[in-house]
Amino acid sequence: MNVPDFGQIALLSMVVNLVFFMITWWALQSINIEKWLKSGKVMQARVLLILLTIAIGSLVSNFFLDYLLWSQQLPSLF
């Protein structure tokens, strides 16, 4: 099994995280969050969207990276 070095894994992880952050940010823009917020709380709403983006994007990218790792380790089973 050809295992990539740590630099390649780090680069792949960074790129995957950024891609899923962008996808999550794009998806969260479809939510009409204004109706759940108090008026005049624009900065808090933006911080909330950023934190949600990081949380959801991290969960999805970690799942994707774990699945990729597992699929690479699967041939050692046979």
Secondary structure as UniProt FT lines:
FT   HELIX           6..28
FT   TURN            29..30
FT   HELIX           33..36
FT   TURN            39..40
FT   HELIX           42..73
FT   HELIX           74..77
//
